[in-house]
Amino acid sequence: MGMGNPDAPWRQRFAAIDPNSDGRISKTEMSLNAEAVFAAMDENRDGKVDRAEFLHGAAMRFTSADRNRDGTVTPLEFRARAG
């Protein structure tokens, strides 16, 4: 089984953080991305991410990536989740 393009998920992530598609991530673009990630993690909207919120987000990403529900994430599942 081929590994495909291992850079593809990172290229997609870069493109998501570079909304003006100039091939560079500015400090403003990075800050906007960080704010969006933080807001998604701050489930109770108190302006802080506590340990439970942080771990809950990680658990949700893991569960989403573990397509066959075997308790592990293979490289194929990881790439599918990232893409």
C-alpha positions in Angstrom: 0.0 0.0 0.0 1.5 3.4 -1.0 1.8 6.2 1.4 0.5 8.8 -1.0 1.8 12.3 -0.6 2.9 12.7 3.0 3.0 16.5 2.6 -0.6 16.8 1.4 -2.2 17.3 4.9 0.4 19.9 5.7 -0.1 21.7 2.4 -3.8 21.8 3.1 -3.2 23.1 6.6 -0.8 25.8 5.3 -3.4 26.9 2.8 -6.1 27.1 5.5 -3.8 29.4 7.6 -2.8 31.4 4.5 -6.3 32.7 3.4 -4.9 35.3 0.9 -2.8 32.5 -0.8 0.3 34.5 -1.1 2.5 31.5 0.0 3.4 33.1 3.3 1.8 33.1 6.7 1.8 36.5 8.2 1.8 37.2 11.9 -1.8 38.4 11.6 -2.9 35.2 9.8 -1.2 33.0 12.4 -2.8 35.0 15.2 -6.3 34.7 13.6 -5.7 30.9 13.3 -4.6 30.6 16.9 -7.7 32.6 18.0 -10.0 30.3 16.1 -8.3 27.2 17.5 -8.5 28.6 21.0 -12.2 29.6 20.6 -13.0 26.0 19.5 -11.2 24.6 22.5 -12.8 27.0 25.0 -16.1 25.0 25.3 -17.5 27.0 28.2 -16.6 30.3 26.7 -14.9 31.6 29.8 -11.8 32.9 28.0 -9.6 30.1 29.3 -8.9 26.5 28.2 -8.7 24.2 31.2 -7.1 20.8 31.2 -10.5 19.0 30.7 -11.4 21.2 27.7 -7.9 20.6 26.2 -8.1 16.8 26.7 -11.7 16.6 25.5 -10.6 18.2 22.2 -7.7 15.8 21.8 -10.0 12.8 22.6 -12.6 14.1 20.0 -9.8 14.4 17.4 -8.6 10.9 18.2 -12.1 9.4 18.0 -12.7 11.1 14.7 -9.5 9.8 13.3 -9.9 6.2 14.5 -12.3 5.3 11.6 -12.5 1.6 12.4 -12.8 2.1 16.2 -9.9 -0.3 17.0 -8.4 2.1 19.5 -5.4 3.0 17.3 -4.9 5.5 14.5 -3.0 4.3 11.5 -1.0 6.5 9.1 -3.9 6.1 6.6 -6.5 7.1 9.2 -4.3 10.1 10.3 -3.9 11.3 6.7 -7.7 10.9 6.1 -8.5 13.0 9.2 -5.9 15.7 8.4 -7.1 15.9 4.8 
